[in-house]
Amino acid sequence: MRNRLVAKRYADAVLMNIDKSHFESFRNDIKLLETAFFQHPDYVKSIDSLLYPLKKRLALAKEVTSKLANTGLWENLFSILVKKHRFSIISDILLQLDHAILDRNNMVKVQLKIAHEQSKSVLQDIEDNIKKILKKEIEFNISIDPSLIGGFVAQTESILIDGSIKNNLVKLANINKK
């Protein structure tokens, strides 16, 4: 919990230095960093490790930023994190930044699980209904989960909309038990 609060403070500080017109390129940088750190978790540990001299850790962190669109801002953030020995929370910071940028654009990420492939029109209907409920634009991450039998489950960080047949069958079974 503490790391999330610290990460949020760093994310807020970074956002104060980003013009809204750069949000898209910044989100692209976030996706690249998340992928890189997910594929190479030892890299984060190395950058945060006190076993390496500060100059080497700063050089490693700078190397990561060289391929990003907003290199200067990332270099500054990474330098601060390395010097304060807080680079281990970079994933939390990236998550907080992404959510904050989406929120400022009145958007939200929705994990949508569907039982099987759906047509574009069905997915559009689901999206339209979820937009009405959340009153925000949506960025879907769609996955297929055959265990749902039919229907869908849409989830944000704080809301779960379960319109699956599996859930309805469970509810029906619980009613019949009473």
Residue frames as a rotation matrix with the C-alpha (Angstrom) as fourth column:
MET 1
0.570 0.822 0.000 0.00
0.822 -0.570 0.000 0.00
0.000 0.000 -1.000 0.00
ARG 2
0.421 -0.483 -0.768 2.81
0.198 -0.777 0.598 2.41
-0.885 -0.404 -0.231 0.90
ASN 3
-0.631 -0.703 0.328 4.50
0.437 0.027 0.899 1.84
-0.641 0.710 0.290 -2.47
ARG 4
-0.099 0.682 0.724 1.27
0.978 -0.069 0.199 2.75
0.186 0.728 -0.660 -4.26
LEU 5
0.803 0.392 -0.450 1.04
0.512 -0.839 0.183 6.02
-0.306 -0.377 -0.874 -2.35
VAL 6
0.002 -0.895 -0.447 4.66
0.060 -0.446 0.893 6.88
-0.998 -0.028 0.053 -3.07
ALA 7
-0.634 -0.193 0.749 4.19
0.698 0.275 0.662 5.86
-0.333 0.942 -0.040 -6.71
LYS 8
0.391 0.860 0.329 1.14
0.918 -0.391 -0.068 8.10
0.071 0.329 -0.942 -6.96
ARG 9
0.643 -0.216 -0.735 3.14
0.167 -0.896 0.411 11.07
-0.747 -0.387 -0.540 -5.67
TYR 10
-0.507 -0.862 0.019 5.84
0.137 -0.059 0.989 10.47
-0.851 0.503 0.148 -8.28
ALA 11
-0.400 0.432 0.808 3.22
0.914 0.256 0.316 10.02
-0.070 0.865 -0.497 -10.99
ASP 12
0.688 0.691 -0.222 1.50
0.690 -0.717 -0.095 13.27
-0.225 -0.087 -0.970 -10.00
ALA 13
0.248 -0.692 -0.678 4.83
-0.022 -0.703 0.710 15.11
-0.968 -0.161 -0.190 -10.08
VAL 14
-0.720 -0.498 0.483 5.59
0.419 0.243 0.875 13.76
-0.553 0.833 0.033 -13.56
LEU 15
-0.019 0.821 0.571 2.12
1.000 0.022 0.002 14.68
-0.011 0.571 -0.821 -14.83
MET 16
0.613 0.206 -0.763 2.63
0.354 -0.935 0.033 18.28
-0.706 -0.290 -0.646 -13.78
ASN 17
-0.217 -0.823 -0.524 5.45
-0.316 -0.449 0.836 18.40
-0.923 0.347 -0.163 -16.35
ILE 18
-0.757 0.020 0.653 3.54
0.550 0.558 0.621 16.87
-0.352 0.829 -0.434 -19.25
ASP 19
-0.654 0.564 -0.503 1.48
-0.679 -0.731 0.064 18.90
-0.332 0.384 0.862 -21.66
LYS 20
0.142 0.825 0.548 -1.83
-0.324 0.562 -0.761 17.25
-0.935 -0.069 0.347 -22.56
SER 21
0.669 0.093 -0.737 -0.76
-0.740 -0.006 -0.672 17.16
-0.067 0.996 0.064 -26.21
HIS 22
-0.314 -0.880 -0.356 2.03
-0.835 0.434 -0.338 14.72
0.452 0.191 -0.872 -25.23
PHE 23
0.084 0.416 0.906 -0.22
-0.844 0.513 -0.158 12.26
-0.530 -0.751 0.394 -23.38
GLU 24
0.927 0.340 -0.159 -0.40
-0.368 0.742 -0.560 9.83
-0.072 0.578 0.813 -26.29
SER 25
0.328 -0.881 -0.342 3.38
-0.320 0.237 -0.917 9.64
0.889 0.410 -0.204 -26.80
PHE 26
-0.382 -0.441 0.812 3.82
-0.899 -0.026 -0.437 9.35
0.214 -0.897 -0.387 -23.04
ARG 27
0.465 0.617 0.635 1.38
-0.699 0.696 -0.164 6.43
-0.543 -0.367 0.755 -22.88
ASN 28
0.856 -0.248 -0.454 3.32
-0.230 0.604 -0.763 4.77
0.463 0.757 0.460 -25.71
ASP 29
-0.189 -0.959 0.211 6.49
-0.615 -0.052 -0.787 5.17
0.766 -0.278 -0.580 -23.63
ILE 30
-0.104 0.238 0.966 4.71
-0.952 0.257 -0.166 3.63
-0.287 -0.937 0.200 -20.64
LYS 31
0.876 0.479 0.051 3.68
-0.434 0.831 -0.348 0.60
-0.209 0.282 0.936 -22.69
LEU 32
0.496 -0.777 -0.388 7.25
-0.238 0.307 -0.921 0.13
0.835 0.549 -0.033 -23.94
LEU 33
-0.398 -0.668 0.628 8.65
-0.780 -0.113 -0.615 0.39
0.482 -0.735 -0.477 -20.42
GLU 34
0.269 0.575 0.773 6.07
-0.863 0.500 -0.072 -2.00
-0.428 -0.647 0.631 -18.98
THR 35
0.953 0.068 -0.295 6.91
-0.230 0.795 -0.561 -4.54
0.197 0.602 0.774 -21.67
ALA 36
0.154 -0.983 -0.099 10.66
-0.338 0.041 -0.940 -4.13
0.929 0.178 -0.326 -21.18
PHE 37
-0.439 -0.338 0.833 10.49
-0.874 -0.054 -0.482 -4.43
0.208 -0.940 -0.271 -17.40
PHE 38
0.569 0.683 0.458 8.07
-0.731 0.675 -0.099 -7.37
-0.377 -0.279 0.883 -17.58
GLN 39
0.892 -0.249 -0.379 10.34
-0.101 0.705 -0.702 -9.25
0.441 0.664 0.604 -19.98
HIS 40
-0.053 -0.984 -0.172 13.50
0.342 0.144 -0.928 -8.37
0.938 -0.108 0.329 -18.01
PRO 41
0.871 0.489 0.051 12.61
0.120 -0.311 0.943 -8.11
0.477 -0.815 -0.330 -14.29
ASP 42
0.407 -0.798 -0.444 16.28
0.893 0.244 0.379 -8.51
-0.194 -0.551 0.812 -13.33
TYR 43
-0.241 -0.461 0.854 16.99
0.666 -0.719 -0.200 -5.20
0.706 0.520 0.480 -15.06
VAL 44
0.520 0.516 0.680 14.90
-0.168 -0.719 0.674 -3.33
0.837 -0.465 -0.287 -12.48
LYS 45
0.941 -0.194 -0.277 16.66
0.332 0.375 0.865 -5.20
-0.064 -0.906 0.417 -9.66
SER 46
0.068 -0.983 0.171 20.07
0.992 0.049 -0.115 -4.35
0.104 0.177 0.979 -11.13
ILE 47
-0.130 -0.066 0.989 19.24
0.301 -0.953 -0.024 -0.66
0.945 0.295 0.144 -11.47
ASP 48
0.652 0.492 0.577 17.99
-0.378 -0.449 0.810 -0.58
0.657 -0.746 -0.107 -7.87
SER 49
0.757 -0.370 -0.539 20.78
0.583 0.756 0.299 -2.74
0.297 -0.541 0.787 -6.42
LEU 50
0.865 -0.487 0.122 23.31
-0.484 -0.745 0.459 -1.11
-0.133 -0.456 -0.880 -4.13
LEU 51
0.514 -0.696 0.502 25.81
0.421 0.715 0.558 -3.79
-0.747 -0.075 0.660 -5.23
TYR 52
0.157 -0.415 0.896 26.54
0.956 -0.166 -0.244 -1.68
0.249 0.895 0.370 -8.31
PRO 53
-0.720 -0.455 -0.524 28.09
0.573 -0.816 -0.079 1.79
-0.391 -0.357 0.848 -8.15
LEU 54
0.090 0.809 -0.581 25.72
0.242 -0.584 -0.775 4.73
-0.966 -0.072 -0.248 -8.56
LYS 55
-0.307 -0.269 -0.913 27.27
-0.717 -0.566 0.407 5.77
-0.626 0.779 -0.019 -11.89
LYS 56
-0.996 -0.078 -0.044 26.68
-0.088 0.782 0.618 2.31
-0.014 0.619 -0.785 -13.36
ARG 57
-0.433 0.902 0.002 23.06
0.748 0.360 -0.557 2.24
-0.503 -0.240 -0.830 -12.15
LEU 58
0.107 0.427 -0.898 22.43
-0.144 -0.887 -0.439 5.72
-0.984 0.177 -0.033 -13.56
ALA 59
-0.643 -0.421 -0.640 23.96
-0.685 -0.058 0.726 4.65
-0.343 0.905 -0.251 -16.88
LEU 60
-0.905 0.374 0.202 21.71
0.410 0.894 0.181 1.55
-0.113 0.247 -0.962 -16.99
ALA 61
-0.054 0.935 -0.349 18.64
0.602 -0.249 -0.759 3.67
-0.796 -0.252 -0.550 -16.28
LYS 62
-0.066 -0.046 -0.997 19.67
-0.513 -0.855 0.073 6.22
-0.856 0.516 0.033 -18.92
GLU 63
-0.942 -0.325 -0.086 20.15
-0.255 0.524 0.812 3.42
-0.219 0.787 -0.577 -21.45
VAL 64
-0.503 0.834 0.228 16.48
0.751 0.552 -0.362 2.39
-0.427 -0.011 -0.904 -20.98
THR 65
0.241 0.680 -0.693 15.26
0.289 -0.732 -0.617 5.91
-0.926 -0.051 -0.373 -21.72
SER 66
-0.615 -0.645 -0.454 17.24
-0.175 -0.450 0.876 6.37
-0.769 0.618 0.164 -24.94
LYS 67
-0.920 0.269 0.284 14.57
0.378 0.425 0.822 4.76
0.101 0.864 -0.493 -27.14
LEU 68
-0.142 0.925 -0.351 11.62
0.905 -0.022 -0.424 6.66
-0.400 -0.378 -0.835 -25.66
ALA 69
0.172 0.323 0.931 9.81
0.771 -0.633 0.077 9.65
0.614 0.704 -0.357 -27.14
ASN 70
0.808 0.192 0.557 10.02
-0.162 -0.836 0.524 11.68
0.566 -0.514 -0.645 -23.93
THR 71
0.246 -0.820 -0.516 13.62
0.569 0.553 -0.608 10.84
0.784 -0.144 0.603 -23.07
GLY 72
-0.508 -0.540 0.671 14.39
-0.122 -0.726 -0.677 13.91
0.852 -0.426 0.303 -20.96
LEU 73
0.178 0.682 0.709 11.49
-0.875 -0.220 0.431 13.49
0.450 -0.697 0.558 -18.59
TRP 74
0.904 0.136 -0.406 12.16
-0.019 0.960 0.280 9.76
0.428 -0.245 0.870 -18.15
GLU 75
-0.024 -0.987 -0.157 15.88
0.434 0.131 -0.891 10.40
0.901 -0.090 0.425 -17.54
ASN 76
-0.436 -0.095 0.895 15.02
-0.576 -0.735 -0.358 12.87
0.692 -0.672 0.266 -14.79
LEU 77
0.579 0.735 0.354 12.53
-0.767 0.342 0.543 10.50
0.278 -0.586 0.761 -13.14
PHE 78
0.785 -0.301 -0.541 14.84
0.252 0.954 -0.165 7.49
0.565 -0.007 0.825 -13.38
SER 79
-0.260 -0.933 0.250 17.76
0.136 -0.292 -0.947 9.49
0.956 -0.212 0.202 -12.02
ILE 80
-0.168 0.296 0.940 15.74
-0.874 -0.487 -0.003 10.56
0.457 -0.822 0.340 -8.98
LEU 81
0.825 0.564 0.002 14.50
-0.514 0.750 0.415 7.01
0.233 -0.344 0.910 -8.39
VAL 82
0.463 -0.738 -0.492 18.00
0.401 0.669 -0.626 5.54
0.791 0.093 0.605 -8.64
LYS 83
-0.456 -0.708 0.539 19.53
-0.132 -0.545 -0.828 8.14
0.880 -0.449 0.155 -6.31
LYS 84
-0.155 0.492 0.857 16.76
-0.969 -0.247 -0.033 7.63
0.195 -0.835 0.515 -3.74
HIS 85
-0.962 -0.271 0.020 16.96
-0.271 0.957 -0.106 3.83
0.010 -0.108 -0.994 -4.12
ARG 86
-0.244 0.954 0.176 13.31
-0.335 0.088 -0.938 3.64
-0.910 -0.288 0.298 -5.20
PHE 87
-0.572 -0.004 -0.820 13.61
-0.820 0.009 0.572 2.25
0.005 1.000 -0.008 -8.72
SER 88
-0.981 0.185 0.067 11.91
0.176 0.977 -0.117 -0.95
-0.087 -0.103 -0.991 -7.51
ILE 89
-0.235 0.957 -0.171 8.54
0.365 -0.076 -0.928 0.88
-0.901 -0.280 -0.331 -7.57
ILE 90
-0.830 -0.149 -0.538 8.83
-0.373 -0.568 0.734 1.88
-0.415 0.809 0.416 -11.24
SER 91
-0.819 0.574 0.015 6.07
0.429 0.594 0.680 -0.57
0.382 0.563 -0.733 -12.25
ASP 92
-0.103 0.787 -0.608 3.71
0.933 -0.136 -0.334 1.04
-0.345 -0.602 -0.720 -9.72
ILE 93
-0.380 -0.113 -0.918 4.63
0.000 -0.993 0.122 4.49
-0.925 0.047 0.378 -10.99
LEU 94
-0.986 0.001 -0.164 3.98
-0.164 0.003 0.986 3.46
0.001 1.000 -0.003 -14.61
LEU 95
-0.511 0.851 -0.120 0.59
0.813 0.524 0.254 2.05
0.279 0.032 -0.960 -13.63
GLN 96
-0.021 0.474 -0.880 -0.34
0.704 -0.618 -0.350 5.21
-0.710 -0.627 -0.321 -11.72
LEU 97
-0.678 -0.304 -0.669 0.79
-0.206 -0.796 0.570 7.41
-0.706 0.524 0.477 -14.61
ASP 98
-0.943 0.328 0.054 -1.24
0.177 0.357 0.917 5.44
0.282 0.875 -0.395 -17.13
HIS 99
-0.203 0.920 -0.336 -4.38
0.977 0.215 -0.001 5.58
0.071 -0.328 -0.942 -14.99
ALA 100
-0.133 0.105 -0.986 -3.93
0.434 -0.888 -0.153 9.29
-0.891 -0.448 0.072 -14.31
ILE 101
-0.895 -0.215 -0.391 -3.50
-0.246 -0.492 0.835 10.10
-0.372 0.843 0.388 -18.01
LEU 102
-0.715 0.698 0.041 -6.58
0.531 0.505 0.681 8.05
0.454 0.509 -0.732 -18.87
ASP 103
-0.075 0.708 -0.702 -8.54
0.946 -0.172 -0.275 9.77
-0.316 -0.685 -0.656 -16.11
ARG 104
-0.409 -0.146 -0.901 -7.56
0.071 -0.989 0.128 13.23
-0.910 -0.012 0.415 -17.37
ASN 105
-0.922 0.116 -0.369 -8.85
-0.382 -0.125 0.916 12.19
0.060 0.985 0.160 -20.79
ASN 106
-0.078 0.933 0.351 -12.10
-0.909 0.078 -0.409 10.92
-0.409 -0.351 0.842 -19.21
MET 107
0.184 0.041 -0.982 -11.15
-0.638 0.765 -0.088 7.36
0.747 0.643 0.167 -20.13
VAL 108
0.230 -0.129 0.965 -10.85
-0.839 0.477 0.263 4.06
-0.494 -0.870 0.001 -18.30
LYS 109
-0.675 -0.463 -0.574 -9.25
-0.663 0.722 0.198 0.70
0.323 0.515 -0.794 -19.04
VAL 110
0.345 0.808 0.478 -11.72
-0.876 0.460 -0.145 -2.16
-0.337 -0.369 0.866 -19.12
GLN 111
-0.864 -0.493 0.101 -10.72
-0.451 0.848 0.280 -5.81
-0.224 0.196 -0.955 -19.07
LEU 112
0.186 0.959 -0.215 -13.44
-0.961 0.132 -0.244 -7.50
-0.206 0.252 0.946 -21.11
LYS 113
-0.851 -0.344 0.398 -13.73
-0.286 0.938 0.198 -11.27
-0.441 0.054 -0.896 -20.96
ILE 114
0.108 0.872 -0.478 -16.03
-0.991 0.054 -0.124 -12.91
-0.082 0.487 0.869 -23.46
ALA 115
0.388 0.129 0.913 -16.95
-0.340 0.940 0.012 -16.57
-0.857 -0.315 0.409 -23.77
HIS 116
0.030 -0.349 0.937 -16.12
0.803 0.567 0.186 -16.77
-0.596 0.746 0.297 -27.47
GLU 117
-0.899 -0.408 0.158 -15.36
0.409 -0.657 0.633 -14.58
-0.155 0.634 0.758 -30.49
GLN 118
0.129 0.941 -0.313 -18.00
0.590 -0.326 -0.738 -11.91
-0.797 -0.089 -0.598 -31.07
SER 119
0.195 0.019 0.981 -18.83
0.926 -0.333 -0.178 -9.77
0.323 0.943 -0.083 -34.06
LYS 120
-0.815 -0.536 0.222 -17.79
0.470 -0.834 -0.288 -6.12
0.339 -0.130 0.932 -34.13
SER 121
-0.238 0.804 0.546 -21.41
-0.254 -0.594 0.764 -5.04
0.937 0.043 0.345 -33.73
VAL 122
0.636 0.433 -0.638 -21.85
0.445 0.470 0.762 -7.11
0.630 -0.769 0.106 -30.54
LEU 123
-0.199 -0.803 -0.561 -18.62
0.977 -0.116 -0.181 -5.74
0.081 -0.584 0.808 -29.11
GLN 124
-0.779 -0.032 0.626 -19.76
0.151 -0.979 0.138 -2.23
0.608 0.202 0.768 -30.04
ASP 125
0.294 0.949 0.114 -23.08
-0.059 -0.101 0.993 -2.80
0.954 -0.299 0.027 -28.22
ILE 126
0.472 -0.213 -0.856 -21.20
0.841 0.399 0.364 -3.97
0.264 -0.892 0.367 -25.13
GLU 127
-0.621 -0.784 -0.008 -18.89
0.765 -0.604 -0.225 -0.96
0.171 -0.145 0.974 -25.33
ASP 128
-0.458 0.518 0.723 -21.81
-0.050 -0.827 0.560 1.47
0.888 0.220 0.405 -25.72
ASN 129
0.613 0.746 -0.260 -23.59
0.179 0.189 0.965 0.02
0.769 -0.639 -0.017 -22.68
ILE 130
0.212 -0.621 -0.754 -20.45
0.975 0.183 0.124 0.09
0.061 -0.762 0.644 -20.54
LYS 131
-0.736 -0.443 0.511 -19.81
0.472 -0.878 -0.081 3.71
0.485 0.182 0.856 -21.61
LYS 132
0.066 0.860 0.506 -23.31
-0.122 -0.496 0.860 4.61
0.990 -0.118 0.072 -20.40
ILE 133
0.741 0.200 -0.641 -22.68
0.531 0.411 0.741 2.95
0.412 -0.889 0.198 -17.04
LEU 134
0.058 -0.857 -0.513 -19.19
0.980 -0.048 0.193 4.40
-0.190 -0.514 0.837 -16.47
LYS 135
0.926 0.342 -0.159 -19.80
0.288 -0.914 -0.285 7.74
-0.243 0.218 -0.945 -18.21
LYS 136
0.159 -0.932 -0.326 -16.28
-0.477 -0.362 0.801 7.54
-0.864 0.028 -0.502 -19.69
GLU 137
0.491 -0.170 -0.854 -14.59
-0.811 0.269 -0.520 6.57
0.318 0.948 -0.006 -22.90
ILE 138
0.768 -0.093 0.634 -13.25
-0.287 0.835 0.470 3.02
-0.573 -0.543 0.614 -22.83
GLU 139
-0.069 -0.796 -0.602 -10.01
-0.964 0.209 -0.166 1.33
0.258 0.569 -0.781 -23.72
PHE 140
0.839 0.511 0.187 -10.77
-0.539 0.827 0.161 -2.39
-0.073 -0.236 0.969 -24.00
ASN 141
-0.567 -0.821 -0.069 -8.43
-0.824 0.564 0.053 -5.27
-0.005 0.087 -0.996 -23.37
ILE 142
0.475 0.869 -0.138 -10.40
-0.879 0.476 -0.026 -8.23
0.043 0.134 0.990 -24.70
SER 143
-0.769 -0.636 0.062 -9.73
-0.638 0.770 -0.017 -11.85
-0.037 -0.052 -0.998 -23.80
ILE 144
0.096 0.778 -0.620 -11.63
-0.639 0.526 0.561 -15.06
0.763 0.343 0.548 -24.39
ASP 145
-0.787 -0.228 0.573 -12.65
-0.605 0.466 -0.646 -17.21
-0.119 -0.855 -0.505 -21.41
PRO 146
-0.500 0.605 -0.620 -14.75
-0.279 0.565 0.777 -20.25
0.820 0.562 -0.113 -22.44
SER 147
-0.788 0.188 -0.586 -15.60
0.582 0.538 -0.610 -20.96
0.201 -0.821 -0.534 -18.78
LEU 148
-0.834 0.511 -0.210 -18.05
-0.369 -0.798 -0.476 -18.04
-0.410 -0.319 0.854 -18.92
ILE 149
-0.393 0.634 0.666 -20.26
0.613 0.721 -0.325 -20.23
-0.686 0.280 -0.672 -21.16
GLY 150
0.012 0.403 0.915 -21.78
0.881 -0.438 0.182 -17.09
0.474 0.804 -0.360 -22.72
GLY 151
0.919 0.386 -0.081 -22.04
0.383 -0.824 0.417 -13.37
0.094 -0.414 -0.905 -22.11
PHE 152
0.123 -0.891 0.436 -19.21
0.267 -0.393 -0.880 -11.24
0.956 0.225 0.190 -20.77
VAL 153
0.586 -0.081 -0.806 -17.43
0.781 -0.207 0.589 -9.91
-0.215 -0.975 -0.058 -17.70
ALA 154
0.316 -0.455 0.833 -16.18
0.315 -0.778 -0.544 -6.32
0.895 0.434 -0.103 -17.77
GLN 155
0.633 -0.168 -0.756 -13.84
0.767 0.006 0.641 -5.11
-0.103 -0.986 0.132 -15.05
THR 156
0.463 -0.551 0.694 -12.09
-0.138 -0.818 -0.558 -1.87
0.875 0.163 -0.455 -14.20
GLU 157
-0.665 -0.746 -0.024 -9.93
-0.041 0.069 -0.997 -1.23
0.745 -0.662 -0.077 -11.13
SER 158
-0.917 0.278 0.287 -13.04
-0.358 -0.249 -0.900 -0.55
-0.178 -0.928 0.328 -9.06
ILE 159
0.036 0.997 -0.063 -16.08
-0.876 0.001 -0.482 -1.94
-0.480 0.073 0.874 -10.92
LEU 160
-0.936 -0.208 0.285 -17.11
-0.072 0.903 0.423 -5.43
-0.345 0.376 -0.860 -12.00
ILE 161
0.002 0.930 -0.368 -19.96
-0.938 -0.125 -0.322 -5.98
-0.345 0.346 0.872 -14.45
ASP 162
-0.860 -0.307 0.408 -20.73
-0.232 0.947 0.224 -9.68
-0.455 0.098 -0.885 -14.69
GLY 163
0.126 0.900 -0.417 -23.14
-0.903 -0.070 -0.425 -10.51
-0.412 0.430 0.804 -17.49
SER 164
-0.721 -0.494 -0.486 -21.97
-0.655 0.716 0.244 -14.08
0.227 0.494 -0.839 -17.94
ILE 165
0.293 0.794 -0.532 -24.17
-0.508 0.601 0.617 -17.14
0.810 0.090 0.579 -18.17
LYS 166
-0.309 -0.505 -0.806 -21.91
0.440 0.675 -0.592 -18.82
0.843 -0.538 0.013 -15.63
ASN 167
-0.985 -0.065 0.160 -22.70
-0.093 -0.579 -0.810 -16.09
0.145 -0.813 0.564 -13.07
ASN 168
-0.244 0.968 0.053 -26.43
-0.912 -0.247 0.328 -16.32
0.331 0.031 0.943 -13.79
LEU 169
0.228 0.279 -0.933 -26.34
-0.096 0.960 0.264 -20.10
0.969 0.030 0.246 -13.27
VAL 170
-0.702 -0.529 -0.476 -24.52
0.450 0.189 -0.873 -19.66
0.552 -0.827 0.105 -9.95
LYS 171
-0.833 0.453 0.319 -27.13
-0.552 -0.730 -0.404 -17.11
0.050 -0.512 0.857 -8.83
LEU 172
0.094 0.903 -0.420 -29.94
-0.767 0.334 0.548 -19.44
0.635 0.270 0.723 -9.90
ALA 173
-0.069 -0.200 -0.977 -28.40
0.301 0.930 -0.212 -22.34
0.951 -0.309 -0.004 -7.98
ASN 174
-0.944 -0.313 -0.105 -28.09
0.205 -0.306 -0.930 -20.15
0.259 -0.899 0.353 -4.85
ILE 175
-0.487 0.846 0.218 -31.74
-0.851 -0.516 0.101 -19.10
0.198 -0.136 0.971 -5.11
ASN 176
0.251 0.597 -0.762 -32.85
-0.443 0.771 0.458 -22.72
0.861 0.222 0.458 -5.40
LYS 177
-0.489 -0.518 -0.702 -30.86
0.396 0.585 -0.708 -23.63
0.777 -0.625 -0.081 -2.27
LYS 178
-0.933 0.105 0.344 -32.79
-0.328 -0.642 -0.693 -21.13
0.149 -0.760 0.633 -0.15
